[in-house]
Amino acid sequence: MKRLGSPWRKSAGIRARSLPERGRTLHPAWTSSFRSPNIPDIRALRLIASRAHRSWPEARLSRSLCCGGLSPQTASSRGTALIFATWVLTCGSVVFAQSASPEAKGESRLEAGLAFAQTLGSTSFNTTQTVREFAENGTLRSAYKIGGARGGGVHLQYNLRPRFALRLGFHTFSRKSTGTFEAEVPHPFFLGRPRTVTGTQAGLGFHESAYSLTGAYRGGSGRWRWSVDGGPAVFAVSATVAEKVAYGHVFPYDTATFSGITSTRKKAAPIGVAAGVELVRDLSPSISVLAQARFNRGSGNLDVNGQKISIKSGGAQARFGLRFVLLRR
């Protein structure tokens, strides 16, 4: 089988064997990398490239494979995908092998995590307000449905013992809500003859952040670990809500039609709980990939024109991310 160029032999095979013959020794990190089973055999990579060379004549592999690139004039989409996959496999294996040498010692004490988060389902809350107009009190009943959104979460974990840890977490989401409104609007001429106005408005803002302090119980074996945690949470919510409905009416004003709302942005700090389960897979002694299923719930009040409006925040979440060891015992 034809060899694909000489840089592989010079950089990996010949150089690694010739240096000790000259009386020199390689750094332990490099020698462990050459011996690591994580690094694919160079001959296997050459065999893959040779088969691709024969299978797709329109996507001939150039010598740029040895340099981590490809020739744009000759590579098709399938050839590009193969080269990219081979390059990622090789580079990723080298990174993992080097990160594992020298091998980390001691159990982790402090860890940090960063995750992509997605809310699952929706959250809703209802309000009833008194609106005064034409020297008479009317009512405004509102129902808000908060949709799902993408967000992010971070946490710091302090491992007290092998099975117990404290976790300080933070997450943030920028969501949108849809409001459904029903108002009893007083008549401009007659008392006790309210007109009913109904309507819906979408795209109302709802920004949510939360801090949680939870205790975690951990377990696992080998490279796989799991944990369950729970504790209190404090939310910071900024929500767009209706102060009153906007409507149109014409003489004799016996009916009115919905034309929108007069909205305002209010803030609240609901208090609630946070809980979750997670599955962790160690990529190296210092880096892990994690998957979490979490549930947070808080309730609080917004002040709208001197009236308290009860709201709910939080909900179910799915998270995927990485965790890093910052400090060891």
MARDOTI-501947 format. One record per atom (N, C-alpha, C): residue in one letter; atom name; x, y, z. Coordinates in steps of 0.05 Angstrom, whole numbers. Example, Ala and Ser with C-alpha at 12.3 -4.5 7.8 and 13.67 -1.06 7.14 Angstrom:
BEGIN
resn_name_x_y_z
A_N_264_-114_156
A_CA_246_-90_156
A_C_264_-66_156
S_N_257_-45_142
S_CA_273_-21_143
S_C_258_1_157
//
This chain:
BEGIN
resn_name_x_y_z
M_N_17_-24_0
M_CA_0_0_0
M_C_18_25_0
K_N_11_44_-16
K_CA_26_68_-19
K_C_24_86_5
R_N_46_95_15
R_CA_46_112_39
R_C_39_141_30
L_N_23_154_47
L_CA_13_181_41
L_C_33_202_52
G_N_56_204_39
G_CA_74_226_47
G_C_92_218_70
S_N_111_235_76
S_CA_131_229_96
S_C_127_244_123
P_N_111_265_125
P_CA_110_280_150
P_C_102_262_173
W_N_84_242_169
W_CA_75_224_191
W_C_99_209_202
R_N_116_198_182
R_CA_139_182_191
R_C_159_200_206
K_N_163_224_196
K_CA_183_241_208
K_C_175_250_236
S_N_149_257_238
S_CA_140_269_264
S_C_134_248_285
A_N_125_224_277
A_CA_116_205_297
A_C_135_181_299
G_N_139_168_276
G_CA_154_142_277
G_C_184_145_280
I_N_197_158_260
I_CA_226_160_260
I_C_237_176_283
R_N_224_199_287
R_CA_235_218_308
R_C_232_205_335
A_N_210_191_340
A_CA_207_179_367
A_C_227_157_372
R_N_237_143_350
R_CA_256_122_354
R_C_285_131_353
S_N_289_154_339
S_CA_317_162_335
S_C_328_178_359
L_N_311_192_373
L_CA_321_209_395
L_C_334_192_417
P_N_321_170_427
P_CA_334_154_447
P_C_360_142_437
E_N_363_136_411
E_CA_388_125_401
E_C_410_146_403
R_N_404_171_403
R_CA_425_192_405
R_C_431_198_434
G_N_419_183_453
G_CA_425_188_481
G_C_407_208_494
R_N_385_217_479
R_CA_366_235_490
R_C_342_220_501
T_N_327_233_518
T_CA_302_222_529
T_C_279_241_524
L_N_256_230_518
L_CA_232_246_513
L_C_219_253_539
H_N_204_276_539
H_CA_188_284_562
H_C_167_262_568
P_N_162_256_593
P_CA_142_234_600
P_C_115_239_587
A_N_106_264_584
A_CA_80_269_571
A_C_79_260_543
W_N_103_263_528
W_CA_103_255_500
W_C_104_224_498
T_N_122_212_514
T_CA_124_182_512
T_C_98_169_520
S_N_83_180_540
S_CA_58_168_547
S_C_37_173_525
S_N_40_195_510
S_CA_21_200_489
S_C_25_179_466
F_N_51_172_460
F_CA_56_153_439
F_C_47_125_447
R_N_48_119_474
R_CA_39_93_483
R_C_10_91_488
S_N_-4_114_489
S_CA_-32_114_498
S_C_-50_100_478
P_N_-68_83_488
P_CA_-87_69_470
P_C_-107_87_458
N_N_-109_113_468
N_CA_-128_131_458
N_C_-121_141_430
I_N_-95_140_423
I_CA_-86_151_397
I_C_-89_129_376
P_N_-103_135_354
P_CA_-107_115_333
P_C_-80_107_320
D_N_-78_82_312
D_CA_-54_73_298
D_C_-51_88_272
I_N_-27_98_267
I_CA_-22_114_242
I_C_-27_97_217
R_N_-21_71_220
R_CA_-26_53_196
R_C_-56_51_191
A_N_-72_51_213
A_CA_-101_49_209
A_C_-111_74_195
L_N_-101_97_202
L_CA_-110_122_190
L_C_-102_122_160
R_N_-78_112_154
R_CA_-70_111_126
R_C_-88_92_110
L_N_-96_70_122
L_CA_-113_51_109
L_C_-140_64_103
I_N_-152_79_122
I_CA_-177_93_118
I_C_-175_113_95
A_N_-153_128_95
A_CA_-149_148_74
A_C_-146_135_47
S_N_-131_112_46
S_CA_-127_99_20
S_C_-153_88_9
R_N_-170_76_27
R_CA_-196_66_17
R_C_-214_89_7
A_N_-213_111_21
A_CA_-229_134_11
A_C_-219_144_-15
H_N_-192_142_-19
H_CA_-180_151_-44
H_C_-190_134_-67
R_N_-193_108_-62
R_CA_-202_90_-83
R_C_-233_91_-87
S_N_-248_96_-65
S_CA_-277_96_-67
S_C_-288_120_-81
W_N_-277_143_-76
W_CA_-287_168_-87
W_C_-266_182_-104
P_N_-264_174_-130
P_CA_-243_186_-147
P_C_-246_216_-149
E_N_-270_226_-147
E_CA_-274_255_-150
E_C_-264_270_-125
A_N_-257_256_-104
A_CA_-249_269_-79
A_C_-222_258_-71
R_N_-202_260_-88
R_CA_-175_250_-82
R_C_-164_265_-58
L_N_-153_250_-40
L_CA_-141_261_-16
L_C_-112_271_-23
S_N_-107_295_-16
S_CA_-80_305_-22
S_C_-62_302_3
R_N_-38_310_-1
R_CA_-19_308_21
R_C_-26_328_43
S_N_-45_346_38
S_CA_-53_364_59
S_C_-66_350_83
L_N_-74_324_80
L_CA_-84_309_103
L_C_-63_308_125
C_N_-38_306_117
C_CA_-17_305_137
C_C_-14_332_152
C_N_-23_354_140
C_CA_-21_380_152
C_C_-46_389_165
G_N_-67_372_165
G_CA_-92_379_177
G_C_-111_394_159
G_N_-106_396_133
G_CA_-123_410_115
G_C_-131_393_91
L_N_-143_405_70
L_CA_-150_391_46
L_C_-150_410_23
S_N_-149_398_-1
S_CA_-148_414_-26
S_C_-177_421_-34
P_N_-185_446_-34
P_CA_-212_453_-41
P_C_-219_448_-70
Q_N_-199_445_-87
Q_CA_-205_441_-115
Q_C_-213_412_-121
T_N_-205_393_-104
T_CA_-210_365_-110
T_C_-229_351_-90
A_N_-235_363_-68
A_CA_-251_349_-47
A_C_-280_354_-51
S_N_-296_332_-50
S_CA_-325_333_-51
S_C_-335_335_-22
S_N_-361_337_-19
S_CA_-372_339_8
S_C_-367_314_25
R_N_-368_290_12
R_CA_-363_266_26
R_C_-334_264_34
G_N_-317_271_17
G_CA_-288_271_23
G_C_-282_290_46
T_N_-294_314_45
T_CA_-290_334_66
T_C_-299_323_93
A_N_-322_310_94
A_CA_-332_299_119
A_C_-313_278_130
L_N_-301_261_112
L_CA_-282_240_121
L_C_-257_253_133
I_N_-246_273_119
I_CA_-222_286_128
I_C_-227_299_155
F_N_-249_313_157
F_CA_-255_327_182
F_C_-258_308_205
A_N_-272_285_200
A_CA_-276_265_221
A_C_-249_254_230
T_N_-231_247_210
T_CA_-205_237_217
T_C_-189_257_233
W_N_-190_282_225
W_CA_-175_303_238
W_C_-184_307_267
V_N_-211_307_271
V_CA_-222_310_298
V_C_-214_286_315
L_N_-215_262_304
L_CA_-208_238_319
L_C_-179_239_328
T_N_-161_246_310
T_CA_-133_247_316
T_C_-127_268_337
C_N_-136_293_332
C_CA_-130_315_350
C_C_-143_310_378
G_N_-168_300_377
G_CA_-181_295_403
G_C_-167_274_419
S_N_-157_253_405
S_CA_-143_232_420
S_C_-117_243_432
V_N_-103_260_417
V_CA_-78_271_428
V_C_-84_289_452
V_N_-105_305_450
V_CA_-111_323_473
V_C_-118_307_497
F_N_-134_286_494
F_CA_-142_270_517
F_C_-117_255_529
A_N_-100_245_511
A_CA_-77_231_521
A_C_-58_250_536
Q_N_-55_274_526
Q_CA_-37_293_540
Q_C_-49_303_566
S_N_-76_306_567
S_CA_-89_316_591
S_C_-88_295_613
A_N_-84_269_605
A_CA_-82_248_625
A_C_-54_243_634
S_N_-35_257_624
S_CA_-7_253_632
S_C_7_279_638
P_N_18_283_662
P_CA_19_263_683
P_C_-8_259_696
E_N_-14_236_706
E_CA_-41_230_717
E_C_-46_246_742
A_N_-71_258_744
A_CA_-78_274_767
A_C_-81_256_791
K_N_-73_267_814
K_CA_-74_252_839
K_C_-93_266_859
G_N_-106_250_876
G_CA_-124_261_896
G_C_-152_265_886
E_N_-171_264_904
E_CA_-199_268_898
E_C_-204_298_893
S_N_-224_303_876
S_CA_-230_331_871
S_C_-243_344_895
R_N_-237_369_900
R_CA_-248_384_922
R_C_-268_405_911
L_N_-260_420_891
L_CA_-276_442_880
L_C_-280_437_850
E_N_-305_438_840
E_CA_-311_434_812
E_C_-329_456_802
A_N_-327_462_776
A_CA_-343_483_763
A_C_-356_471_738
G_N_-381_478_734
G_CA_-396_468_711
G_C_-408_490_694
L_N_-411_485_669
L_CA_-423_503_650
L_C_-441_487_631
A_N_-466_495_629
A_CA_-485_478_614
A_C_-504_495_597
F_N_-511_484_574
F_CA_-533_494_558
F_C_-559_484_570
A_N_-580_501_572
A_CA_-605_493_585
A_C_-628_498_566
Q_N_-649_482_568
Q_CA_-673_484_553
Q_C_-697_479_571
T_N_-715_499_573
T_CA_-739_495_589
T_C_-758_476_575
L_N_-772_460_590
L_CA_-790_440_579
L_C_-819_448_587
G_N_-836_449_567
G_CA_-864_456_573
G_C_-867_486_577
S_N_-889_493_591
S_CA_-895_521_595
S_C_-904_525_624
T_N_-904_551_632
T_CA_-913_559_659
T_C_-935_579_656
S_N_-954_579_673
S_CA_-977_598_671
S_C_-984_610_698
F_N_-995_633_698
F_CA_-1006_646_722
F_C_-1029_664_714
N_N_-1048_668_733
N_CA_-1072_684_728
N_C_-1073_707_748
T_N_-1084_729_739
T_CA_-1087_753_756
T_C_-1114_765_752
T_N_-1123_779_773
T_CA_-1148_795_772
T_C_-1142_822_784
Q_N_-1149_843_769
Q_CA_-1144_871_777
Q_C_-1169_887_777
T_N_-1169_907_793
T_CA_-1191_927_793
T_C_-1182_951_778
V_N_-1197_959_757
V_CA_-1191_982_740
V_C_-1214_1002_743
R_N_-1207_1026_751
R_CA_-1228_1047_754
R_C_-1229_1064_729
E_N_-1254_1067_719
E_CA_-1258_1083_695
E_C_-1287_1094_695
F_N_-1291_1119_686
F_CA_-1317_1132_686
F_C_-1330_1131_713
A_N_-1314_1137_734
A_CA_-1323_1139_761
A_C_-1335_1113_772
E_N_-1327_1091_760
E_CA_-1337_1065_768
E_C_-1315_1044_766
N_N_-1316_1024_783
N_CA_-1295_1003_783
N_C_-1302_981_762
G_N_-1282_974_747
G_CA_-1284_951_729
G_C_-1264_930_737
T_N_-1264_908_723
T_CA_-1245_886_729
T_C_-1230_879_704
L_N_-1205_869_709
L_CA_-1188_859_687
L_C_-1177_832_696
R_N_-1185_811_682
R_CA_-1175_784_688
R_C_-1155_776_666
S_N_-1131_768_675
S_CA_-1110_762_656
S_C_-1099_734_661
A_N_-1093_720_640
A_CA_-1081_694_641
A_C_-1056_694_624
Y_N_-1033_688_636
Y_CA_-1007_689_621
Y_C_-996_661_619
K_N_-988_654_594
K_CA_-975_629_589
K_C_-947_634_579
I_N_-927_625_594
I_CA_-899_630_589
I_C_-887_606_574
G_N_-877_611_550
G_CA_-867_590_533
G_C_-839_581_541
G_N_-829_560_528
G_CA_-802_550_532
G_C_-781_567_519
A_N_-757_564_527
A_CA_-735_580_516
A_C_-708_567_522
R_N_-688_574_507
R_CA_-661_565_512
R_C_-647_585_531
G_N_-629_574_547
G_CA_-615_591_566
G_C_-589_577_573
G_N_-578_585_596
G_CA_-552_574_605
G_C_-552_572_635
G_N_-534_555_645
G_CA_-531_552_674
G_C_-502_546_681
V_N_-494_556_704
V_CA_-467_551_715
V_C_-470_542_744
H_N_-450_529_754
H_CA_-450_521_782
H_C_-422_516_792
L_N_-419_519_819
L_CA_-395_512_833
L_C_-402_490_853
Q_N_-386_469_854
Q_CA_-392_446_871
Q_C_-368_442_890
Y_N_-374_441_916
Y_CA_-353_436_936
Y_C_-359_409_948
N_N_-340_390_944
N_CA_-344_363_953
N_C_-335_360_981
L_N_-354_357_1000
L_CA_-348_354_1028
L_C_-336_327_1034
R_N_-349_306_1023
R_CA_-341_279_1026
R_C_-345_264_1000
P_N_-335_240_997
P_CA_-339_226_971
P_C_-368_224_962
R_N_-387_224_981
R_CA_-415_221_972
R_C_-432_246_977
F_N_-421_267_989
F_CA_-436_290_996
F_C_-422_315_985
A_N_-439_334_975
A_CA_-427_359_963
A_C_-448_381_966
L_N_-437_406_966
L_CA_-454_430_965
L_C_-451_442_937
R_N_-473_451_926
R_CA_-473_462_899
R_C_-487_489_898
L_N_-472_509_889
L_CA_-483_536_885
L_C_-488_540_855
G_N_-513_544_847
G_CA_-520_545_819
G_C_-533_571_811
F_N_-532_576_785
F_CA_-545_600_773
F_C_-554_593_745
H_N_-578_601_738
H_CA_-588_598_711
H_C_-603_623_702
T_N_-605_627_676
T_CA_-619_650_666
T_C_-633_642_639
F_N_-658_653_636
F_CA_-673_648_612
F_C_-687_675_604
S_N_-689_679_578
S_CA_-705_702_568
S_C_-728_690_552
R_N_-752_691_564
R_CA_-775_677_553
R_C_-796_697_543
K_N_-816_687_529
K_CA_-838_703_520
K_C_-864_691_530
S_N_-883_709_536
S_CA_-909_700_546
S_C_-931_710_528
T_N_-953_696_528
T_CA_-978_704_514
T_C_-1000_709_535
G_N_-1012_732_533
G_CA_-1033_739_552
G_C_-1061_738_540
T_N_-1079_727_555
T_CA_-1108_727_547
T_C_-1123_744_567
F_N_-1138_763_557
F_CA_-1150_784_575
F_C_-1180_784_571
E_N_-1193_789_594
E_CA_-1222_793_594
E_C_-1228_816_614
A_N_-1240_837_604
A_CA_-1245_860_620
A_C_-1274_867_621
E_N_-1283_877_644
E_CA_-1310_888_647
E_C_-1306_918_649
V_N_-1312_932_627
V_CA_-1307_961_625
V_C_-1333_976_631
P_N_-1333_995_650
P_CA_-1357_1011_656
P_C_-1367_1027_632
H_N_-1393_1031_632
H_CA_-1406_1047_611
H_C_-1402_1076_617
P_N_-1397_1092_596
P_CA_-1393_1121_601
P_C_-1418_1136_610
F_N_-1442_1125_605
F_CA_-1467_1140_611
F_C_-1483_1127_634
F_N_-1481_1100_636
F_CA_-1499_1086_655
F_C_-1482_1070_675
L_N_-1490_1071_700
L_CA_-1477_1056_721
L_C_-1488_1027_721
G_N_-1471_1008_727
G_CA_-1480_980_729
G_C_-1485_967_702
R_N_-1475_979_680
R_CA_-1478_967_654
R_C_-1450_963_641
P_N_-1434_946_652
P_CA_-1407_942_641
P_C_-1408_928_614
R_N_-1387_934_598
R_CA_-1384_921_572
R_C_-1361_901_574
T_N_-1364_878_561
T_CA_-1343_857_563
T_C_-1325_860_538
V_N_-1299_860_544
V_CA_-1278_862_523
V_C_-1259_839_527
T_N_-1254_824_506
T_CA_-1236_801_508
T_C_-1215_803_485
G_N_-1192_793_490
G_CA_-1171_793_469
G_C_-1146_779_479
T_N_-1127_775_460
T_CA_-1102_761_465
T_C_-1079_778_454
Q_N_-1057_778_468
Q_CA_-1033_791_458
Q_C_-1008_774_464
A_N_-992_770_444
A_CA_-968_753_446
A_C_-943_770_447
G_N_-920_757_453
G_CA_-894_770_452
G_C_-889_787_477
L_N_-901_781_499
L_CA_-896_796_524
L_C_-870_785_536
G_N_-854_802_547
G_CA_-828_794_557
G_C_-830_781_585
F_N_-812_761_589
F_CA_-811_748_616
F_C_-782_738_619
H_N_-766_753_634
H_CA_-738_746_638
H_C_-735_734_666
E_N_-722_712_668
E_CA_-720_697_693
E_C_-691_689_699
S_N_-682_694_723
S_CA_-656_684_733
S_C_-661_672_760
A_N_-643_654_768
A_CA_-647_641_794
A_C_-620_633_806
Y_N_-617_635_832
Y_CA_-595_625_847
Y_C_-605_603_865
S_N_-589_582_867
S_CA_-597_559_884
S_C_-573_549_900
L_N_-579_539_924
L_CA_-559_527_941
L_C_-570_500_949
T_N_-558_479_938
T_CA_-569_452_942
T_C_-548_434_954
G_N_-558_413_967
G_CA_-541_392_977
G_C_-543_368_958
A_N_-520_356_951
A_CA_-520_334_931
A_C_-510_308_944
Y_N_-524_287_937
Y_CA_-515_260_945
Y_C_-505_246_919
R_N_-480_236_920
R_CA_-466_226_896
R_C_-460_197_898
G_N_-457_185_875
G_CA_-449_157_873
G_C_-438_151_845
G_N_-431_126_840
G_CA_-421_119_814
G_C_-396_101_817
S_N_-386_92_794
S_CA_-362_75_793
S_C_-349_79_766
G_N_-323_75_766
G_CA_-307_79_741
G_C_-309_107_731
R_N_-315_110_705
R_CA_-317_137_693
R_C_-345_148_695
W_N_-365_132_705
W_CA_-392_142_707
W_C_-399_149_735
R_N_-413_172_738
R_CA_-421_182_764
R_C_-450_193_762
W_N_-464_194_784
W_CA_-491_205_785
W_C_-494_220_811
S_N_-515_237_812
S_CA_-520_252_836
S_C_-549_261_836
V_N_-560_266_859
V_CA_-586_279_863
V_C_-582_302_882
D_N_-596_324_878
D_CA_-592_347_895
D_C_-619_362_898
G_N_-620_378_919
G_CA_-644_394_925
G_C_-638_415_945
G_N_-653_437_944
G_CA_-649_459_963
G_C_-665_483_956
P_N_-661_505_970
P_CA_-676_530_965
P_C_-665_545_941
A_N_-683_562_929
A_CA_-676_578_906
A_C_-688_605_908
V_N_-674_625_899
V_CA_-684_653_898
V_C_-684_662_869
F_N_-707_671_859
F_CA_-710_679_831
F_C_-709_710_829
A_N_-702_719_805
A_CA_-705_747_798
A_C_-720_748_772
V_N_-744_759_773
V_CA_-763_758_750
V_C_-769_787_741
S_N_-767_791_715
S_CA_-776_816_703
S_C_-797_809_682
A_N_-822_817_687
A_CA_-845_809_671
A_C_-860_833_660
T_N_-869_830_635
T_CA_-887_850_623
T_C_-916_841_627
V_N_-931_858_641
V_CA_-959_851_648
V_C_-977_875_639
A_N_-1003_869_639
A_CA_-1023_889_630
A_C_-1031_907_654
E_N_-1032_933_650
E_CA_-1044_951_670
E_C_-1074_954_665
K_N_-1081_956_639
K_CA_-1109_957_631
K_C_-1111_951_602
V_N_-1135_946_592
V_CA_-1139_940_564
V_C_-1144_966_549
A_N_-1136_965_524
A_CA_-1143_987_505
A_C_-1167_977_488
Y_N_-1186_995_484
Y_CA_-1210_986_469
Y_C_-1221_1009_453
G_N_-1238_1002_434
G_CA_-1252_1022_418
G_C_-1282_1020_421
H_N_-1296_1042_420
H_CA_-1325_1041_422
H_C_-1336_1066_408
V_N_-1361_1064_398
V_CA_-1374_1086_384
V_C_-1402_1089_397
F_N_-1413_1112_392
F_CA_-1440_1118_403
F_C_-1460_1098_394
P_N_-1477_1087_410
P_CA_-1483_1095_438
P_C_-1466_1082_459
Y_N_-1443_1070_452
Y_CA_-1423_1059_471
Y_C_-1434_1035_486
D_N_-1452_1020_474
D_CA_-1462_996_488
D_C_-1443_973_485
T_N_-1425_974_465
T_CA_-1406_952_461
T_C_-1378_965_458
A_N_-1358_948_463
A_CA_-1330_957_460
A_C_-1314_934_448
T_N_-1294_940_433
T_CA_-1277_920_420
T_C_-1248_922_429
F_N_-1235_900_432
F_CA_-1208_899_442
F_C_-1189_909_421
S_N_-1170_926_429
S_CA_-1150_936_410
S_C_-1121_934_421
G_N_-1118_922_444
G_CA_-1091_918_455
G_C_-1091_922_485
I_N_-1067_925_497
I_CA_-1065_930_525
I_C_-1046_953_530
T_N_-1048_965_553
T_CA_-1028_983_564
T_C_-1011_967_583
S_N_-986_963_575
S_CA_-969_944_590
S_C_-948_959_607
T_N_-936_946_626
T_CA_-915_956_642
T_C_-897_933_650
R_N_-871_939_654
R_CA_-852_919_662
R_C_-847_921_692
K_N_-851_898_706
K_CA_-848_898_735
K_C_-828_876_743
K_N_-817_880_766
K_CA_-797_861_776
K_C_-806_848_803
A_N_-798_824_807
A_CA_-805_809_831
A_C_-782_790_838
A_N_-781_781_863
A_CA_-761_763_873
A_C_-774_739_886
P_N_-786_721_870
P_CA_-799_697_881
P_C_-779_679_896
I_N_-788_665_916
I_CA_-773_646_931
I_C_-785_618_927
G_N_-768_598_923
G_CA_-778_572_918
G_C_-757_550_923
V_N_-759_529_908
V_CA_-741_506_911
V_C_-729_498_885
A_N_-707_483_886
A_CA_-694_472_862
A_C_-685_444_868
A_N_-689_426_849
A_CA_-681_398_852
A_C_-673_387_825
G_N_-657_366_825
G_CA_-649_354_800
G_C_-634_328_803
V_N_-630_315_781
V_CA_-613_291_779
V_C_-594_295_756
E_N_-570_283_758
E_CA_-551_286_737
E_C_-535_260_733
L_N_-525_257_708
L_CA_-508_235_700
L_C_-483_247_689
V_N_-459_237_698
V_CA_-434_249_691
V_C_-416_227_679
R_N_-402_233_658
R_CA_-382_215_646
R_C_-355_229_644
D_N_-335_218_657
D_CA_-308_230_658
D_C_-295_226_630
L_N_-286_249_619
L_CA_-270_248_595
L_C_-240_246_601
S_N_-232_257_623
S_CA_-205_257_633
S_C_-207_261_663
P_N_-185_260_677
P_CA_-186_265_706
P_C_-196_293_713
S_N_-195_312_694
S_CA_-202_339_700
S_C_-226_349_685
I_N_-237_335_666
I_CA_-259_344_649
I_C_-280_322_648
S_N_-305_330_651
S_CA_-328_311_649
S_C_-350_324_633
V_N_-366_307_621
V_CA_-390_316_607
V_C_-414_307_624
L_N_-434_325_625
L_CA_-457_320_643
L_C_-483_324_629
A_N_-504_310_639
A_CA_-531_313_630
A_C_-548_315_655
Q_N_-565_336_656
Q_CA_-582_341_680
Q_C_-611_343_673
A_N_-628_334_691
A_CA_-657_340_690
A_C_-664_355_716
R_N_-674_379_713
R_CA_-678_396_737
R_C_-707_407_737
F_N_-715_414_762
F_CA_-741_427_765
F_C_-738_449_786
N_N_-746_473_778
N_CA_-746_496_796
N_C_-774_508_797
R_N_-782_518_820
R_CA_-808_531_822
R_C_-807_552_844
G_N_-817_576_837
G_CA_-818_598_856
G_C_-844_614_852
S_N_-853_627_872
S_CA_-877_644_871
S_C_-872_670_885
G_N_-883_691_875
G_CA_-879_718_887
G_C_-901_737_877
N_N_-898_762_883
N_CA_-918_782_877
N_C_-906_805_861
L_N_-922_815_842
L_CA_-915_839_828
L_C_-934_861_837
D_N_-924_886_839
D_CA_-940_909_847
D_C_-948_924_822
V_N_-974_923_815
V_CA_-984_938_792
V_C_-1006_957_802
N_N_-1000_983_800
N_CA_-1019_1004_809
N_C_-1028_999_837
G_N_-1010_992_855
G_CA_-1017_987_882
G_C_-1030_961_888
Q_N_-1033_944_869
Q_CA_-1046_918_873
Q_C_-1025_895_870
K_N_-1028_875_886
K_CA_-1010_852_886
K_C_-1019_832_866
I_N_-1001_824_848
I_CA_-1007_804_828
I_C_-989_780_833
S_N_-1000_757_838
S_CA_-984_733_843
S_C_-974_721_817
I_N_-948_714_816
I_CA_-937_702_792
I_C_-922_676_800
K_N_-916_660_780
K_CA_-900_636_784
K_C_-877_637_765
S_N_-854_625_773
S_CA_-831_624_757
S_C_-819_596_758
G_N_-800_590_740
G_CA_-787_564_740
G_C_-801_544_722
G_N_-795_519_727
G_CA_-806_497_712
G_C_-785_475_707
A_N_-792_456_690
A_CA_-774_434_683
A_C_-753_443_663
Q_N_-729_432_666
Q_CA_-706_439_649
Q_C_-690_414_642
A_N_-678_415_618
A_CA_-658_395_610
A_C_-632_410_605
R_N_-610_400_615
R_CA_-584_413_612
R_C_-563_393_603
F_N_-544_404_586
F_CA_-521_388_576
F_C_-497_406_577
G_N_-475_397_588
G_CA_-452_414_589
G_C_-427_399_599
L_N_-408_415_609
L_CA_-382_405_618
L_C_-377_413_647
R_N_-360_397_660
R_CA_-352_403_688
R_C_-322_400_689
F_N_-309_419_704
F_CA_-280_420_706
F_C_-272_418_735
V_N_-250_404_740
V_CA_-239_402_767
V_C_-221_426_771
L_N_-226_443_791
L_CA_-210_466_797
L_C_-190_462_819
L_N_-197_445_838
L_CA_-179_441_862
L_C_-182_412_871
R_N_-159_401_880
R_CA_-159_374_891
R_C_-150_374_920
R_N_-156_352_933
R_CA_-148_349_961
R_C_-118_347_964
//
